[in-house]
Amino acid sequence: MLDPKDGGRRCWTLQYAEEEKFHLDILPAIPDDPNWLIRQGVPPDLARHTIEITDKTTWDTDAGWSKSNPMGYVLWFKSRTRVRLDEGRRILAIEKRARIEDIQDYEVRTPVQRVIQILKRHRDVQYPEDEDKPISIIISTLAAIVYQNEPTVSEAMLSVVPKMRSELEQKKRGAVWWVPNPVNSLENFADKWEATPRKAQVFFEWLNLIEKEHRELLTDAGFKKVGEYLTEAYGSREASKTLEKYASRSKGGALVKYGSAVPITESVQELTTFNVPQRQQPAWPVVAINTVTVTAHWKKIGGWRPLSNNGPYVVRGSSLLFTARTNVQQQYRVFWQIVNTGRDARAEANGLRGGFEDRRTDENNPLVRDETAKFRGRHWIECFIIHNGLCVARSGEFIVNIF
């Protein structure tokens, strides 16, 4: 089960049955003195996890073991996603009717984690057997650095992809490509690029492909060929599942197989991003140092039923009730932004909306708001908490699908 048979450079890899798609890396390690990292400026709570590890290439030449800090890296990564991680834990706690303390970080997948999964899957499909394909730690590090806590996977993808190249170029040291470990600036994740230039060549080849698809998919012509793009980039099985899921939600007609065009009933902007023209930008500087989450219920006949974000369709004419929860303690104002899309909303004067409203359902509780499921299509509502002229918390889009 050992692969390679004499072990790897730093660890042993046990390969299980091929059909299981599972392997186990075993890395011998001992605790390390963290003071050398603290002197580099690494926070003590991250530096204290540093370890020394085996390395066959330096075993006979260095008196000490190689150094690493994987747990410190995990904590750094979580700090880059902390806003969405905590928000996800709160939402999951409400869904499970549990205390937030009982929800573990691993139970939540933040938007940037999903983006990294997508990018790694794209890499694996494009370079299935290539030993020089982009390594996961570089993809994860670049994505986490440029991530700005965008609330959705689509927004995170649109933000992360264009910034990865510039981040990489900024860190370059002369002729040497440098992707520093965020919790050990002496470690270069791209250290093998100098000895094996093809690794850098393949990375930028892959990045060029990602950027090209990113640009083309945001055009009308590109989105009409989304099935072909998904199949080529991520594999036919994933493409089929994704398009079938999209078709079941869009109700826009029968879905043809993934090699052909998908029926489009709305504009590309409405289907791919939240950047629709009617959506106004916040009038306040957004600092988002606090959090606010939104839950929803709906009813047509009978009692109220829970409604999940971007969940199943609700019937036109249904009543909608949104409730926000925030950790802001000071006196604040609450604004709601409702954005409608689709033909039905466009056909009615002011049907698209998109501004900021503070009308209250309950005069004593501005965190509660009612609406009516009036137009077919995909719509969303977002809650903004304003304190001293600043937006100190925003919920992210709560999507409602109506038929």
C-alpha positions, -999 to +999 in steps of 0.1 A: +000+000+000+030+023+003+034+046-026+061+051-037+076+019-023+105+036-006+083+064+008+079+100-003+102+130+003+085+141+036+059+115+044+045+080+038+015+077+016-008+046+019-029+040-012-061+022-006-083+005-032-085+026-064-123+025-064-123+040-029-104+071-041-088+073-007-052+076+005-036+084+039-005+105+044+015+099+075+040+126+084+064+120+113+066+152+134+078+166+167+069+199+185+091+229+177+100+260+196+077+288+183+099+318+191+116+318+157+081+323+141+071+349+166+102+369+157+090+368+121+058+385+132+036+355+133+009+359+160+017+337+190-016+318+188-006+307+153+031+302+160+027+279+190+015+251+167+048+249+148+064+214+143+095+198+129+090+172+102+111+146+083+126+154+049+147+128+031+165+155+010+180+173+040+184+144+064+221+140+059+230+177+055+210+196+081+214+192+119+178+200+125+145+188+110+125+207+084+100+230+099+062+233+092+031+247+108+000+230+093-023+237+122-013+273+122-021+275+085-056+260+092-062+287+119-050+314+094-073+301+067-103+302+091-094+338+100-098+347+063-133+332+063-143+339+099-173+362+090-189+336+067-178+307+090-195+322+120-226+332+100-228+296+087-226+282+122-254+304+133-276+295+104-269+258+109-276+261+147-310+276+139-318+248+114-307+222+139-323+240+168-289+237+186-266+261+204-240+278+182-213+263+205-224+229+194-218+235+157-182+228+147-164+247+120-160+216+099-198+213+095-198+246+075-186+252+040-178+288+033-180+303-002-143+304-006-140+267+004-165+259-024-146+281-048-114+262-040-132+229-045-143+240-079-109+252-089-092+220-078-118+199-096-112+220-128-074+213-124-079+176-119-100+173-150-076+193-171-044+176-159-055+142-146-021+124-147+003+154-149+028+155-120+034+192-127-002+202-123-009+231-099-007+220-063-036+225-039-017+245-013-009+273-038-045+274-051-059+275-016-035+301-003-040+325-032-078+322-031-079+327+007-056+358+005-078+376-021-111+365-007-131+394+009-158+374+026-182+376-003-215+361+009-221+336-020-202+312-041-209+330-073-197+364-059-166+347-044-158+331-078-163+364-096-140+381-071-113+355-065-104+344-101-094+378-115-072+385-084-051+354-082-026+363-109-020+398-095-014+384-060+011+359-074+029+386-094+031+409-064+049+383-043+075+375-070+111+380-058+132+390-088+132+359-111+119+336-084+082+330-080+073+332-043+041+320-026+049+325+011+033+303+038+011+329+056+023+314+090+060+310+080+073+336+056+105+316+051+086+288+034+079+292-003+050+270-015+063+275-051+099+264-042+098+236-068+091+260-096+127+271-099+141+236-103+111+224-125+101+254-146+073+234-162+054+236-129+052+274-133+044+270-170+015+246-162+002+268-134-001+298-157-015+277-185-042+265-161-048+301-148-051+314-183-078+288-191-097+296-159-096+333-167-107+328-203-137+307-193-145+332-166-147+360-191-166+341-218-192+326-195-203+361-185-213+369-220-247+360-236-229+338-261-208+321-235-237+313-211-257+297-239-229+272-242-226+267-204-232+229-208-202+226-231-180+246-208-190+226-177-185+193-195-150+202-208-139+219-175-154+196-148-164+163-165-197+151-180-210+136-148-207+168-129-220+189-158-251+167-162-259+168-125-255+206-124-276+213-154-304+190-143-304+208-110-305+241-127-333+230-150-355+218-121-352+252-105-355+274-136-387+258-149-377+273-182-384+242-203-370+208-209-333+204-205-313+191-234-282+170-229-251+186-217-235+189-251-262+213-263-274+247-253-295+252-222-328+271-226-323+306-212-354+325-199-337+353-181-307+375-188-272+363-182-266+389-154-297+376-135-286+340-137-249+343-130-244+372-106-263+395-083-250+425-103-283+434-119-288+471-130-317+478-106-297+469-076-285+500-059-251+501-041-252+508-003-253+545+005-231+539+036-195+527+039-196+490+045-173+478+073-192+447+083-175+442+116-207+426+130-230+399+116-267+397+107-285+366+094-319+362+078-344+334+081-377+331+063-411+315+064-439+313+038-476+303+037-503+302+011-529+283+030-526+271+066-497+278+089-462+292+083-436+269+069-398+274+069-382+286+037-345+279+030-322+302+012-324+294-026-346+265-017-377+250-034-401+272-053-430+289-035-463+296-051-472+331-064-494+350-040-479+334-009-471+355+021-434+358+030-420+367+065-383+375+070-366+377+104-331+391+109-308+384+139-278+405+146-251+407+173-249+445+171-255+458+206-255+496+200-285+515+188-289+509+150-313+513+121-324+485+098-327+487+060-339+460+037-331+457+000-355+437-022-344+429-057-367+413-082-358+399-116-375+383-145-402+392-171-431+395-147-413+421-125-400+440-155-435+443-169-448+462-139-438+498-130-412+497-102-416+459-101-378+453-101-372+475-070-336+473-059-335+503-034-332+504+004-364+504+025-370+507+062-407+502+063-415+479+092-440+451+095-437+454+133-431+489+145-415+475+176-392+452+158-374+465+126-358+431+122-390+416+110-404+422+074-432+408+054-435+406+016-457+389-010-445+364-036-458+384-065-436+377-095-423+345-110-386+341-110-355+344-088-355+372-063-336+381-032-337+402+000-308+415+021-307+431+055-283+460+064-276+472+099-266+508+101-248+524+131-233+560+131-236+562+094-217+530+087-230+496+076-217+474+104-234+442+092-250+429+061-267+395+057-259+385+022-286+376-003-315+355+008-328+340-025-365+333-030-376+313-061-413+318-071-435+301-097 
